[in-house]
Amino acid sequence: MARYGALAAFILSGVAQIITPNLAAESRPLPGFAVVELFTSEGCSSCPPADEALSQLAQEAARQRLPIYALEWHVDYWDYLGWKDPWDSHLATERQYAYSRALPSSVYTPQAVINGYLVPNYAGDLRELEADTKAAAAQPYQAAVSIIARQISSTSIQVSVTAAEVPRGSELLVAEVEGDLTARPDAGENAGRALVHSNVVRAAKIVPASTTEVALDVPPAARGAVRRIVVLLQNASTLRILAAAQTEVAADAKLSGRVMDPAGRPVSDVLIRACSSKLCVPGATGGDGYFELHGLLPGFYEMDFNSPAAAARVQYLRKPDGVVITKTVWRGRND
C-alpha cells in the first residue's frame, strides 16, 4: 500500500513520537511559505504515523505563527479494503493523480507534496518532513494572497480573496479544513485503532485567479471541529504553489432589527445594505418589517435603507460584538 514495508512503518512511527519539530531553530524569519499536502487514508496501515507527523508540524507552526499550511487529503481508493474513510473524497484522489502527472510521481499513501513540487521520501518521517518544509519556506515568493472568510450558513462559507503579482496561467484552490476529527475503524487494516486528524480537507473548489469572491459549499462541521480556510495560488499546469493564506472562519455574526413608520407600523420591502471598508452585506425587510443580515465581520458599518415610505426608523434588536454602526442613510426609491 505504501512504498515502504512494515519494518519502515514500524520504525518511522516511533520517530513521529519522539522528535519535536524545530521549525524556528534559526532566529531569522522564513522568507517564504510552505504548503504541506498529505495524501492519506484511514484504510492505510502505514498512514497514521504520517497523519501524526503532519499534525505535529502544523501545531508547531501555529504556535510560532509560521507561514506553514497543512492540508490532509483523504483519498477514496482504499475504501474497498473493508473500511470506508469517513473523510474521503474523490477530489483528493483526483488531486493526487494530477500531481503524479505534473511532477511526475507515482501514487501511493502516505504521500506528501510540499509547495506543489517537493516530495519527501516518507511522509511519516517528521525529521525529513520538517527539513523539506524549511527548504521550501526558504525560497522567497513573488505573488501574494490574502483572504477573509465568513460563515453564511451551516453549509456555506463566503471567502473574499485579494491576490497581487499574479502570474499568467494561475488559478486559486479554496479549501475548507477541519481539525480535531476522530475515528475508530471497526474493519480494514486499522481496525480497533483510535485515529485523530487535525487538518482534513472537507471541501475544495478551483476557480480562476481573478476571482475575488468564492461561495464554498461545505458539509456540516463535525462536533467540536475547528474550521479554517486555506487558499492556494497555483500554476494551473504544473500545480506549483505560488502563494498561500489561511484564516479561521468567522462565526455568523447576525445584525437584526425592524423598520417602522412614524406611527410604529412595520414597513416591508425595504432594501438594506450594511457596508464596511471590506464588504457589503445586503438584505430586505419582510412583511413584519423585520430583517436579518448575516456574515458581518467586526468593523465599522454604514447602514443604507432604501424605503418606499416617506419616513421610517429602524430599531436594532441584535447587534453583534465588534460591529459599530457609524452612519444611517435613508433613501427613497427614486433617489
C-alpha contacts under 8 A as a table, 3 or more apart, distances in Angstrom:
res1	aa1	res2	aa2	distance
1	M	44	C	6.91
1	M	46	S	7.78
1	M	108	Y	6.68
1	M	109	T	6.60
2	A	5	G	7.26
2	A	44	C	7.83
2	A	46	S	6.35
2	A	108	Y	5.60
2	A	109	T	5.01
2	A	110	P	6.23
3	R	108	Y	6.62
3	R	109	T	7.52
4	Y	7	L	7.97
4	Y	8	A	5.97
4	Y	9	A	6.78
5	G	8	A	5.56
5	G	9	A	6.36
6	A	9	A	5.05
6	A	10	F	6.07
6	A	46	S	7.83
7	L	10	F	5.08
7	L	11	I	6.21
8	A	11	I	5.13
8	A	12	L	5.95
9	A	12	L	5.27
9	A	13	S	5.91
9	A	46	S	5.80
9	A	49	P	7.77
9	A	124	G	7.92
10	F	13	S	5.28
10	F	14	G	6.72
11	I	14	G	5.44
11	I	15	V	6.63
12	L	15	V	4.79
12	L	16	A	6.35
12	L	49	P	7.13
12	L	124	G	6.15
12	L	125	D	5.72
13	S	16	A	5.34
13	S	17	Q	6.85
13	S	48	P	7.96
13	S	49	P	4.88
13	S	124	G	6.83
13	S	125	D	7.82
14	G	17	Q	5.29
14	G	18	I	6.59
15	V	18	I	5.41
15	V	19	I	5.99
15	V	125	D	6.53
15	V	126	L	6.93
16	A	19	I	5.92
16	A	49	P	6.28
16	A	50	A	7.87
16	A	52	E	6.79
16	A	53	A	5.63
16	A	124	G	6.76
16	A	125	D	6.35
16	A	126	L	5.54
19	I	126	L	6.92
19	I	127	R	7.02
20	T	56	Q	7.89
21	P	56	Q	7.11
21	P	57	L	6.33
21	P	60	E	6.66
21	P	126	L	7.46
21	P	127	R	7.46
21	P	130	E	6.76
22	N	25	A	5.53
22	N	130	E	7.70
23	L	60	E	7.52
23	L	61	A	7.28
23	L	130	E	6.76
23	L	134	K	6.89
24	A	27	S	6.65
24	A	29	P	7.82
24	A	64	Q	7.74
26	E	29	P	7.74
30	L	33	F	7.16
30	L	66	L	7.61
30	L	67	P	7.72
30	L	134	K	7.99
30	L	137	A	6.04
30	L	138	A	5.86
31	P	137	A	6.58
31	P	138	A	5.64
31	P	139	Q	6.54
31	P	140	P	5.22
31	P	141	Y	7.68
32	G	67	P	7.44
32	G	136	A	7.48
32	G	137	A	4.49
32	G	138	A	5.53
32	G	139	Q	5.32
32	G	140	P	4.57
32	G	141	Y	5.60
33	F	67	P	4.99
33	F	68	I	5.80
33	F	136	A	6.92
33	F	137	A	4.29
33	F	138	A	7.46
33	F	139	Q	7.68
33	F	140	P	7.94
33	F	141	Y	7.76
33	F	243	A	7.55
33	F	244	A	7.44
34	A	67	P	6.53
34	A	68	I	4.77
34	A	69	Y	6.31
34	A	114	I	6.54
34	A	115	N	5.81
34	A	133	T	5.93
34	A	134	K	7.56
34	A	136	A	5.76
34	A	137	A	4.97
35	V	68	I	5.85
35	V	69	Y	4.78
35	V	70	A	5.93
35	V	71	L	7.64
35	V	114	I	5.48
35	V	115	N	5.01
35	V	116	G	7.86
35	V	133	T	7.96
35	V	241	I	7.80
35	V	244	A	7.43
36	V	54	L	7.99
36	V	68	I	7.51
36	V	69	Y	6.16
36	V	70	A	4.87
36	V	71	L	6.25
36	V	112	A	6.63
36	V	113	V	5.96
36	V	114	I	4.60
36	V	115	N	6.62
36	V	133	T	7.40
37	E	70	A	5.99
37	E	71	L	4.78
37	E	72	E	5.96
37	E	73	W	6.97
37	E	112	A	5.46
37	E	113	V	5.22
37	E	114	I	6.25
38	L	50	A	7.91
38	L	51	D	7.85
38	L	54	L	7.58
38	L	70	A	7.76
38	L	71	L	6.23
38	L	72	E	4.86
38	L	73	W	5.82
38	L	110	P	6.90
38	L	111	Q	5.73
38	L	112	A	4.38
38	L	113	V	6.59
38	L	123	A	7.50
39	F	72	E	6.28
39	F	73	W	4.86
39	F	74	H	5.94
39	F	75	V	6.57
39	F	92	A	7.42
39	F	96	Q	7.03
39	F	109	T	6.10
39	F	110	P	5.65
39	F	111	Q	5.17
39	F	112	A	6.21
40	T	44	C	7.35
40	T	47	C	5.90
40	T	50	A	7.97
40	T	51	D	7.52
40	T	72	E	7.06
40	T	73	W	6.15
40	T	74	H	5.02
40	T	75	V	6.19
40	T	109	T	5.41
40	T	110	P	4.95
40	T	111	Q	6.92
41	S	44	C	5.38
41	S	47	C	6.51
41	S	74	H	5.08
41	S	75	V	5.84
41	S	76	D	7.36
41	S	78	W	6.98
41	S	85	D	6.55
41	S	88	D	7.38
41	S	109	T	7.30
41	S	110	P	7.69
42	E	45	S	7.54
42	E	47	C	7.17
42	E	48	P	7.71
42	E	74	H	7.79
42	E	83	W	7.60
42	E	84	K	7.82
42	E	85	D	5.41
42	E	185	P	7.74
42	E	190	N	6.93
42	E	195	L	7.88
43	G	78	W	5.56
43	G	79	D	6.21
43	G	81	L	6.72
43	G	82	G	7.75
43	G	83	W	5.96
43	G	84	K	7.20
43	G	85	D	6.58
43	G	188	G	6.00
43	G	189	E	5.95
43	G	190	N	6.47
44	C	47	C	5.43
44	C	48	P	7.90
44	C	78	W	7.02
44	C	109	T	7.17
44	C	110	P	7.94
44	C	189	E	6.31
44	C	190	N	7.08
45	S	48	P	6.90
45	S	189	E	5.35
45	S	190	N	5.70
46	S	49	P	6.80
46	S	50	A	7.69
46	S	109	T	7.53
46	S	110	P	6.82
47	C	50	A	5.27
47	C	51	D	6.23
47	C	109	T	6.69
47	C	110	P	5.24
47	C	124	G	7.45
48	P	51	D	4.94
48	P	52	E	6.17
48	P	195	L	7.09
49	P	52	E	5.08
49	P	53	A	6.14
49	P	124	G	5.02
49	P	125	D	7.96
50	A	53	A	4.94
50	A	54	L	6.14
50	A	110	P	6.49
50	A	123	A	5.21
50	A	124	G	3.68
50	A	125	D	7.20
50	A	126	L	7.95
51	D	54	L	5.29
51	D	55	S	6.20
51	D	72	E	7.77
51	D	124	G	7.39
51	D	196	V	7.84
51	D	197	H	6.55
52	E	55	S	5.00
52	E	56	Q	6.20
52	E	124	G	7.69
52	E	196	V	7.88
52	E	197	H	7.69
53	A	56	Q	5.21
53	A	57	L	6.16
53	A	123	A	7.56
53	A	124	G	5.85
53	A	125	D	7.03
53	A	126	L	5.24
53	A	129	L	7.87
54	L	57	L	5.06
54	L	58	A	6.10
54	L	70	A	7.05
54	L	126	L	7.76
55	S	58	A	5.19
55	S	59	Q	6.07
55	S	197	H	7.20
55	S	198	S	5.74
55	S	199	N	7.25
56	Q	59	Q	5.14
56	Q	60	E	6.17
57	L	60	E	5.39
57	L	61	A	6.21
57	L	126	L	7.74
57	L	130	E	7.11
58	A	61	A	5.04
58	A	62	A	6.11
58	A	68	I	7.10
58	A	69	Y	6.84
58	A	70	A	6.12
59	Q	62	A	5.13
59	Q	63	R	6.13
60	E	63	R	5.03
60	E	64	Q	6.22
61	A	64	Q	5.25
61	A	65	R	5.70
61	A	66	L	4.90
61	A	67	P	7.24
61	A	68	I	6.01
62	A	65	R	4.84
62	A	66	L	6.38
62	A	68	I	8.00
63	R	66	L	7.91
67	P	137	A	7.89
68	I	133	T	7.98
68	I	137	A	7.83
69	Y	230	V	7.64
69	Y	244	A	7.94
69	Y	245	A	7.91
69	Y	246	Q	7.22
70	A	199	N	6.22
71	L	177	V	7.01
71	L	199	N	5.44
71	L	200	V	6.19
71	L	201	V	6.14
72	E	198	S	7.95
72	E	199	N	5.26
72	E	200	V	4.55
72	E	201	V	5.81
73	W	88	D	7.50
73	W	92	A	5.31
73	W	200	V	6.20
73	W	201	V	5.65
74	H	85	D	7.54
74	H	87	W	6.09
74	H	88	D	4.50
74	H	89	S	6.38
74	H	92	A	6.00
74	H	93	T	7.71
74	H	200	V	7.38
74	H	201	V	7.62
75	V	78	W	7.38
75	V	88	D	5.27
75	V	89	S	5.85
75	V	90	H	6.43
75	V	91	L	7.83
75	V	92	A	5.11
75	V	93	T	4.80
76	D	79	D	5.73
76	D	84	K	7.87
76	D	85	D	7.17
76	D	88	D	5.30
76	D	89	S	5.83
76	D	90	H	5.91
76	D	92	A	7.66
76	D	93	T	6.44
77	Y	80	Y	7.18
77	Y	93	T	7.29
78	W	81	L	5.96
78	W	84	K	7.88
79	D	82	G	6.32
79	D	83	W	5.55
79	D	84	K	4.57
79	D	85	D	6.38
80	Y	83	W	7.00
80	Y	84	K	7.32
81	L	188	G	5.53
81	L	189	E	7.59
82	G	187	A	5.52
82	G	188	G	4.66
83	W	185	P	6.63
83	W	186	D	7.35
83	W	187	A	5.28
83	W	188	G	5.04
84	K	88	D	7.93
85	D	88	D	5.37
87	W	200	V	7.33
87	W	202	R	6.93
88	D	92	A	7.36
89	S	92	A	5.46
89	S	93	T	7.00
90	H	93	T	5.04
90	H	94	E	6.17
91	L	94	E	4.98
91	L	95	R	6.13
92	A	95	R	5.18
92	A	96	Q	6.32
93	T	96	Q	5.23
93	T	97	Y	6.28
94	E	97	Y	5.17
94	E	98	A	6.09
95	R	98	A	4.94
95	R	99	Y	6.31
96	Q	99	Y	5.12
96	Q	100	S	6.31
96	Q	107	V	6.94
97	Y	100	S	4.86
97	Y	101	R	6.42
97	Y	107	V	6.70
98	A	101	R	5.27
98	A	102	A	6.22
99	Y	102	A	4.98
99	Y	103	L	5.81
99	Y	104	P	6.88
99	Y	105	S	7.03
99	Y	116	G	7.61
99	Y	238	T	7.98
99	Y	239	L	7.16
100	S	103	L	5.74
100	S	104	P	4.86
100	S	105	S	4.30
100	S	106	S	5.61
100	S	107	V	6.31
101	R	104	P	4.96
101	R	105	S	6.82
102	A	105	S	7.80
102	A	237	S	7.32
102	A	238	T	5.33
102	A	239	L	7.15
103	L	117	Y	6.52
103	L	238	T	7.35
107	V	111	Q	7.78
108	Y	111	Q	6.10
110	P	122	Y	7.45
110	P	123	A	6.06
110	P	124	G	7.50
111	Q	119	V	7.54
111	Q	120	P	7.77
111	Q	122	Y	6.91
111	Q	123	A	5.65
112	A	119	V	5.83
112	A	120	P	6.33
112	A	122	Y	7.67
112	A	123	A	5.42
113	V	116	G	5.76
113	V	117	Y	6.47
113	V	118	L	5.58
113	V	119	V	4.77
113	V	120	P	7.17
114	I	117	Y	6.10
114	I	118	L	4.94
114	I	119	V	6.33
114	I	132	D	7.64
114	I	133	T	6.78
114	I	136	A	7.17
115	N	118	L	6.60
115	N	136	A	6.90
115	N	240	R	6.04
115	N	241	I	5.00
115	N	242	L	7.77
116	G	238	T	7.81
116	G	239	L	5.56
116	G	240	R	4.21
116	G	241	I	5.40
117	Y	239	L	7.80
117	Y	240	R	5.85
118	L	132	D	7.55
118	L	136	A	7.85
120	P	123	A	6.17
120	P	128	E	6.89
120	P	129	L	6.48
120	P	132	D	6.87
121	N	128	E	7.95
122	Y	125	D	5.81
122	Y	128	E	7.75
122	Y	129	L	7.96
123	A	126	L	7.34
123	A	128	E	7.92
123	A	129	L	6.37
124	G	129	L	7.71
125	D	128	E	5.46
125	D	129	L	6.09
126	L	129	L	4.93
126	L	130	E	5.95
127	R	130	E	5.27
127	R	131	A	6.28
128	E	131	A	5.07
128	E	132	D	6.13
129	L	132	D	5.31
129	L	133	T	6.06
130	E	133	T	5.05
130	E	134	K	6.18
131	A	134	K	5.22
131	A	135	A	6.23
132	D	135	A	4.99
132	D	136	A	6.26
133	T	136	A	5.21
133	T	137	A	6.17
134	K	137	A	5.02
134	K	138	A	6.05
135	A	138	A	5.20
135	A	139	Q	7.16
136	A	139	Q	5.74
137	A	140	P	7.45
141	Y	144	A	7.79
141	Y	242	L	6.85
141	Y	243	A	7.08
142	Q	165	E	6.72
142	Q	242	L	7.54
142	Q	243	A	7.97
143	A	163	A	7.46
143	A	164	A	5.74
143	A	165	E	4.70
143	A	166	V	5.62
143	A	167	P	7.67
143	A	242	L	6.21
143	A	243	A	5.79
144	A	163	A	5.65
144	A	164	A	5.22
144	A	165	E	6.69
144	A	166	V	7.64
144	A	242	L	7.86
144	A	243	A	5.36
144	A	244	A	7.19
145	V	161	V	7.01
145	V	162	T	5.59
145	V	163	A	4.24
145	V	164	A	6.35
145	V	231	V	7.91
145	V	233	L	7.37
145	V	243	A	6.18
145	V	244	A	6.14
145	V	245	A	6.16
146	S	161	V	5.92
146	S	162	T	5.23
146	S	163	A	6.45
146	S	244	A	7.91
146	S	245	A	5.84
147	I	159	V	6.72
147	I	160	S	5.47
147	I	161	V	4.64
147	I	162	T	6.30
147	I	231	V	7.59
147	I	245	A	6.73
147	I	246	Q	7.26
147	I	247	T	7.08
148	I	159	V	5.72
148	I	160	S	5.09
148	I	161	V	6.78
148	I	247	T	6.99
149	A	157	I	6.72
149	A	158	Q	5.69
149	A	159	V	4.41
149	A	160	S	6.32
149	A	229	I	6.92
149	A	247	T	7.03
149	A	248	E	7.16
149	A	249	V	5.19
149	A	250	A	6.23
150	R	157	I	5.74
150	R	158	Q	5.41
150	R	159	V	6.59
150	R	249	V	5.37
150	R	250	A	4.70
150	R	251	A	6.51
150	R	252	D	6.68
150	R	295	G	5.58
150	R	296	L	7.58
150	R	297	L	7.33
151	Q	154	S	7.26
151	Q	156	S	6.25
151	Q	157	I	4.44
151	Q	158	Q	6.26
151	Q	249	V	6.33
151	Q	250	A	6.15
151	Q	251	A	5.86
151	Q	252	D	5.22
151	Q	295	G	5.98
152	I	155	T	7.80
152	I	156	S	5.44
152	I	157	I	5.43
152	I	158	Q	6.49
152	I	252	D	6.12
152	I	294	H	6.29
152	I	295	G	5.39
153	S	156	S	5.06
153	S	157	I	6.99
153	S	252	D	7.31
154	S	218	V	7.87
154	S	219	P	7.70
154	S	220	P	5.63
154	S	221	A	7.48
155	T	217	D	5.71
155	T	218	V	4.83
155	T	219	P	5.50
155	T	220	P	5.59
156	S	215	A	6.79
156	S	216	L	5.72
156	S	217	D	4.74
156	S	218	V	5.72
157	I	215	A	5.93
157	I	216	L	5.21
157	I	217	D	6.60
157	I	218	V	7.23
157	I	249	V	7.89
158	Q	213	E	7.09
158	Q	214	V	5.84
158	Q	215	A	4.70
158	Q	216	L	6.25
159	V	213	E	5.75
159	V	214	V	5.06
159	V	215	A	6.37
159	V	216	L	7.42
160	S	212	T	5.64
160	S	213	E	4.70
160	S	214	V	6.50
161	V	211	T	7.19
161	V	212	T	4.71
161	V	213	E	6.16
161	V	214	V	7.80
162	T	212	T	6.21
163	A	166	V	6.66
163	A	209	A	7.83
163	A	210	S	7.95
166	V	170	S	6.99
166	V	209	A	7.50
167	P	170	S	6.09
169	G	235	N	5.96
169	G	236	A	5.82
169	G	237	S	7.54
170	S	208	P	7.26
170	S	209	A	5.69
170	S	233	L	6.71
170	S	234	Q	5.51
170	S	235	N	4.51
170	S	236	A	5.22
171	E	206	I	6.94
171	E	207	V	5.99
171	E	208	P	4.74
171	E	209	A	4.23
171	E	210	S	7.93
171	E	233	L	5.83
171	E	234	Q	5.53
171	E	235	N	6.33
171	E	236	A	5.65
172	L	206	I	5.57
172	L	207	V	5.29
172	L	208	P	5.99
172	L	209	A	5.19
172	L	211	T	7.99
172	L	231	V	6.72
172	L	232	L	5.58
172	L	233	L	4.70
172	L	234	Q	6.23
173	L	204	A	6.86
173	L	205	K	5.74
173	L	206	I	4.45
173	L	207	V	6.54
173	L	231	V	5.64
173	L	232	L	5.07
173	L	233	L	6.56
173	L	234	Q	7.47
174	V	204	A	5.45
174	V	205	K	5.29
174	V	206	I	6.31
174	V	207	V	7.89
174	V	214	V	7.99
174	V	216	L	7.90
174	V	229	I	7.16
174	V	230	V	6.06
174	V	231	V	4.56
174	V	232	L	6.56
175	A	201	V	6.48
175	A	202	R	7.55
175	A	203	A	5.68
175	A	204	A	4.12
175	A	205	K	6.53
175	A	229	I	5.72
175	A	230	V	5.28
175	A	231	V	6.27
176	E	201	V	5.80
176	E	202	R	5.80
176	E	203	A	5.28
176	E	204	A	6.27
176	E	218	V	7.41
176	E	227	R	6.90
176	E	228	R	5.81
176	E	229	I	4.67
176	E	230	V	6.42
177	V	199	N	5.57
177	V	200	V	5.23
177	V	201	V	4.48
177	V	202	R	5.88
177	V	203	A	7.46
177	V	227	R	5.83
177	V	228	R	5.16
177	V	229	I	6.03
177	V	230	V	7.12
178	E	181	L	7.33
178	E	198	S	6.60
178	E	199	N	5.39
178	E	200	V	5.22
178	E	201	V	6.57
178	E	202	R	6.84
178	E	221	A	7.81
178	E	225	A	5.97
178	E	226	V	5.38
178	E	227	R	4.71
178	E	228	R	6.34
179	G	197	H	6.17
179	G	198	S	3.74
179	G	199	N	4.95
179	G	200	V	6.37
179	G	225	A	5.52
179	G	226	V	5.21
179	G	227	R	6.87
180	D	196	V	6.70
180	D	197	H	5.84
180	D	198	S	5.07
180	D	199	N	8.00
180	D	224	G	7.29
180	D	225	A	5.50
180	D	226	V	6.87
181	L	196	V	5.78
181	L	197	H	5.09
181	L	198	S	6.42
181	L	200	V	7.90
181	L	222	A	7.27
181	L	225	A	6.57
182	T	194	A	7.32
182	T	195	L	5.57
182	T	196	V	4.55
182	T	197	H	6.25
183	A	194	A	6.12
183	A	195	L	5.26
183	A	196	V	6.72
184	R	191	A	7.10
184	R	192	G	5.94
184	R	193	R	5.58
184	R	194	A	4.72
184	R	195	L	6.01
185	P	188	G	7.22
185	P	190	N	6.15
185	P	191	A	4.75
185	P	192	G	5.77
185	P	193	R	6.50
185	P	194	A	7.55
186	D	190	N	7.84
186	D	191	A	4.66
186	D	192	G	5.68
187	A	190	N	6.94
187	A	191	A	4.57
187	A	192	G	7.63
188	G	191	A	5.45
190	N	193	R	5.48
197	H	200	V	6.54
201	V	204	A	7.24
202	R	218	V	6.93
202	R	219	P	7.12
203	A	216	L	7.60
203	A	217	D	7.14
203	A	218	V	5.56
203	A	219	P	7.49
204	A	216	L	7.37
205	K	216	L	7.12
207	V	211	T	6.67
208	P	211	T	5.63
209	A	233	L	7.18
211	T	214	V	7.20
221	A	224	G	7.97
221	A	225	A	6.31
221	A	227	R	7.62
222	A	225	A	5.31
227	R	248	E	6.18
227	R	249	V	6.04
228	R	246	Q	6.95
228	R	247	T	5.65
228	R	248	E	4.25
228	R	249	V	5.48
229	I	246	Q	5.59
229	I	247	T	5.44
229	I	248	E	6.14
229	I	249	V	6.59
230	V	244	A	7.25
230	V	245	A	5.78
230	V	246	Q	4.39
230	V	247	T	6.73
231	V	244	A	5.64
231	V	245	A	5.40
231	V	246	Q	6.41
232	L	241	I	6.54
232	L	242	L	7.52
232	L	243	A	6.00
232	L	244	A	4.56
232	L	245	A	6.79
233	L	241	I	5.83
233	L	242	L	5.42
233	L	243	A	5.07
233	L	244	A	6.09
234	Q	239	L	5.42
234	Q	240	R	5.47
234	Q	241	I	4.20
234	Q	242	L	5.30
234	Q	243	A	7.17
235	N	238	T	5.58
235	N	239	L	4.82
235	N	240	R	5.36
235	N	241	I	6.46
235	N	242	L	7.14
236	A	239	L	5.56
241	I	244	A	7.53
250	A	253	A	7.90
250	A	295	G	7.88
250	A	297	L	7.04
251	A	295	G	7.43
252	D	294	H	6.07
252	D	295	G	4.85
252	D	296	L	7.00
253	A	294	H	5.94
253	A	295	G	5.36
253	A	296	L	5.25
253	A	297	L	6.83
253	A	320	P	5.84
254	K	292	E	6.53
254	K	293	L	5.59
254	K	294	H	4.67
254	K	295	G	6.55
254	K	296	L	6.64
254	K	318	R	7.29
254	K	319	K	6.91
254	K	320	P	6.30
255	L	292	E	5.70
255	L	293	L	5.12
255	L	294	H	6.63
255	L	296	L	7.59
255	L	316	Y	7.76
255	L	317	L	7.86
255	L	318	R	5.59
255	L	319	K	4.93
255	L	320	P	6.36
256	S	290	Y	7.46
256	S	291	F	5.55
256	S	292	E	4.33
256	S	293	L	6.27
256	S	316	Y	6.04
256	S	317	L	5.53
256	S	318	R	5.10
256	S	319	K	6.71
257	G	290	Y	5.79
257	G	291	F	5.57
257	G	292	E	6.79
257	G	314	V	6.75
257	G	315	Q	5.38
257	G	316	Y	4.09
257	G	317	L	4.64
257	G	318	R	6.66
258	R	266	P	7.24
258	R	285	T	7.51
258	R	288	D	7.84
258	R	289	G	5.13
258	R	290	Y	4.29
258	R	291	F	6.11
258	R	314	V	5.65
258	R	315	Q	5.25
258	R	316	Y	6.52
258	R	317	L	7.31
259	V	266	P	5.88
259	V	267	V	5.63
259	V	268	S	7.77
259	V	270	V	7.91
259	V	285	T	7.34
259	V	289	G	5.07
259	V	290	Y	6.57
259	V	312	A	6.66
259	V	313	R	5.67
259	V	314	V	4.42
259	V	315	Q	6.38
260	M	263	A	7.55
260	M	264	G	5.24
260	M	265	R	5.17
260	M	266	P	4.33
260	M	267	V	5.23
260	M	289	G	6.60
260	M	312	A	5.51
260	M	313	R	5.47
260	M	314	V	6.31
260	M	315	Q	7.87
261	D	264	G	5.31
261	D	265	R	5.41
261	D	266	P	6.41
261	D	267	V	6.36
261	D	309	A	7.23
261	D	311	A	6.17
261	D	312	A	4.31
261	D	313	R	6.24
262	P	265	R	7.45
262	P	311	A	6.81
262	P	312	A	6.04
262	P	313	R	7.20
266	P	287	G	7.40
266	P	288	D	5.45
266	P	289	G	4.47
266	P	290	Y	7.81
267	V	270	V	6.90
267	V	285	T	7.33
267	V	287	G	7.16
267	V	288	D	7.01
267	V	289	G	4.76
267	V	309	A	7.39
267	V	312	A	7.75
268	S	284	A	7.97
268	S	285	T	5.19
268	S	286	G	5.13
268	S	287	G	4.78
268	S	288	D	6.44
268	S	289	G	4.84
268	S	290	Y	7.90
269	D	284	A	5.98
269	D	285	T	5.22
269	D	286	G	6.13
269	D	287	G	7.33
269	D	289	G	7.77
269	D	307	S	7.34
269	D	308	P	7.87
270	V	284	A	5.30
270	V	285	T	5.27
270	V	289	G	7.95
270	V	305	F	6.57
270	V	306	N	5.72
270	V	307	S	4.71
270	V	308	P	7.01
271	L	282	P	7.61
271	L	283	G	6.11
271	L	284	A	4.52
271	L	285	T	6.93
271	L	305	F	5.84
271	L	306	N	5.02
271	L	307	S	6.55
272	I	282	P	5.64
272	I	283	G	4.97
272	I	284	A	5.38
272	I	285	T	7.86
272	I	303	M	7.19
272	I	304	D	5.64
272	I	305	F	4.76
272	I	306	N	6.37
273	R	280	C	6.39
273	R	281	V	5.55
273	R	282	P	4.37
273	R	283	G	6.23
273	R	303	M	5.87
273	R	304	D	5.16
273	R	305	F	6.80
274	A	280	C	5.52
274	A	281	V	5.20
274	A	282	P	6.49
274	A	301	Y	5.88
274	A	302	E	5.73
274	A	303	M	4.71
274	A	304	D	6.46
275	C	278	K	7.73
275	C	279	L	5.83
275	C	280	C	4.10
275	C	281	V	6.38
275	C	301	Y	5.14
275	C	302	E	5.33
275	C	303	M	6.63
276	S	279	L	5.46
276	S	280	C	6.29
276	S	299	G	6.68
276	S	300	F	5.66
276	S	301	Y	4.60
276	S	302	E	6.57
277	S	300	F	7.77
277	S	301	Y	7.96
281	V	293	L	6.71
281	V	294	H	7.45
281	V	295	G	7.59
281	V	296	L	7.23
282	P	293	L	7.00
283	G	291	F	7.00
283	G	292	E	7.00
283	G	293	L	6.03
284	A	291	F	6.00
284	A	292	E	7.94
285	T	288	D	7.41
285	T	289	G	4.94
285	T	290	Y	5.12
285	T	291	F	4.68
286	G	289	G	5.20
286	G	290	Y	5.62
286	G	291	F	6.63
287	G	290	Y	7.43
293	L	296	L	7.39
296	L	323	V	7.71
297	L	322	G	7.83
297	L	323	V	7.25
298	P	321	D	7.28
298	P	322	G	4.50
298	P	323	V	4.94
298	P	324	V	7.89
299	G	322	G	6.09
299	G	323	V	5.17
299	G	324	V	6.20
300	F	323	V	6.08
300	F	324	V	4.76
300	F	325	I	5.87
300	F	326	T	6.28
301	Y	323	V	7.13
301	Y	324	V	6.03
301	Y	325	I	4.82
301	Y	326	T	5.85
301	Y	327	K	7.25
302	E	325	I	5.89
302	E	326	T	5.66
302	E	327	K	4.83
302	E	328	T	5.99
302	E	329	V	7.58
303	M	325	I	7.00
303	M	327	K	6.13
303	M	328	T	4.70
303	M	329	V	6.05
304	D	328	T	6.00
304	D	329	V	4.75
304	D	330	W	6.16
304	D	331	R	7.58
305	F	328	T	7.61
305	F	329	V	6.05
305	F	330	W	4.90
305	F	331	R	6.07
306	N	330	W	6.08
306	N	331	R	4.71
306	N	332	G	5.67
306	N	333	R	6.00
307	S	310	A	7.70
307	S	312	A	7.80
307	S	330	W	7.19
307	S	331	R	6.17
307	S	332	G	5.36
307	S	333	R	6.06
308	P	332	G	5.82
308	P	333	R	5.68
309	A	312	A	6.41
309	A	332	G	7.26
310	A	332	G	7.14
316	Y	319	K	6.91
319	K	323	V	6.89
320	P	323	V	5.82
325	I	328	T	7.54
331	R	334	N	7.97
331	R	335	D	6.05
332	G	335	D	5.34
